[in-house]
Amino acid sequence: MGMRIVDASAGLLTVEFTGLLKKSELEQAQKAAIGLIQKHGKVSLLALEKDFQGWVKEGDWGDLSFQAKYDKHIEKIAIVGEKKWEDWVLAFVAKGFRPVAIEYFLPSDLAKARAWLGLK
């Protein structure tokens, strides 16, 4: 399993990524985000990496159509994962090249990630 939606409510999408992520699983998460955007207008995302092992080497990972269309509706993305994945994941989500505020947190800082998103 590569992706599981933990919660999709109140303008927050929480997604857990484990093992190897497939492009189709990322697209499922994007569809959930679109549903929240349509319902709430602006959303934030909380991505939790648990035993994350990277990405499957198949599929069009260069497709940026979701970002181009929906980034203006995403306020913040908090990613929680192991230090060894930080640089790779931040490059994957194009931090610094998107108008979305994106931060990476270690698992021990989950409470900080939630606070940064404005959650309790």
N, C-alpha and C positions, 0 to 999 in steps of 0.2 A: 504494500500500500504506500502511495506517495503523498496523498493529500486527503485530509478529512476536514469538513466544515464543523467546527466546534460550536459556533454561535453566529447567527446572522440576525441581529435585532438592534433597535434603537440607534441606527446609524453607525454601528460597529460590526465589522466582519472579522471573526476570529477563525483562523485556519491553522491546522497543524500539518507540518510536512515531515514525513518520515521516509527512510530508505531513499531509493532513487525516484526522483520526480519525473513524470512523463508530461509531455506537452499537453495531452488531453486532460490531465488532472489540473494543470495550471488554468486551462480554459474553463474548467468547471468552477474554479475559484473566481475567475473573472466574471462568469455568468452570475454567480451569487452576488458579487459586488455590483453588477449592473442592476440587479433586482433591488438592492438596497438603495442605490442611487435614485432609481425611479420612485422609490417610496419616500426617501428622506431628503433628497437633493444633494446634501454633502455627507460624506462618510469618512471613516477612518478604518485602517486595517491593522490587525495584530496578527503577525505571522510567528508561529511557534515551531521551532525546529527540534525534533526529537529523533535521535538516531539518524539524522539527515546524512545522506551519502552522496548528494549531488544530483546531477541531471542525466537522464537517459540521452544517448547521443543520436536520437532520431527525432524528426519533426522540425518544423520551421521556428526555431527559437528567435530568429531575427524579426519576426512579425511584431511590429510596434503599433498596430492599429488600435489596440485597446488603450494604450497610453495616449495616443494622439487624440482619441475621442473622449476619454473619460478622466484624464488626469485633473482637469479643471474642477472635477467634482470630488476629488479625494483630498482631504485636508492633511492627513498624516499617515505614515506607514511606520509602525514599530516592528522590528524584527528581533526575535529572541532566539539566540543560538550559541553554539560553541565558538570560542575565539578562532579556531582554525578555519571556520567558514566565513568569517567577517568580510575579508577583502573580496572573496569570490562572490558572495551574495550581494554586497553593495555594488560591485561591478555589474552583476546580473540585473539588478533593479535600476541601474543607471543613476545612482545617487549623484547629485550635482549636475545632471543633465536634464532633469525633469523639474517641473514647478512644484512638485510635492515635497513636503518636509519628510525626510526619511532618516531614521536613526536605528542603530544596531545596539542591542543590549545582551549581556551574558545571562544565562539562566538564573543566576543568583540575583539578578537585577530585574526580575519580572515585575515587581512592585513599582520600580522606577519607570519601566516601560508603560505600565498602565497609568501611572501618574502623568507621564509625558503626553499620553493620549487624552488626558483629562478625565480618566476613570478613577474610581475608588478602589 
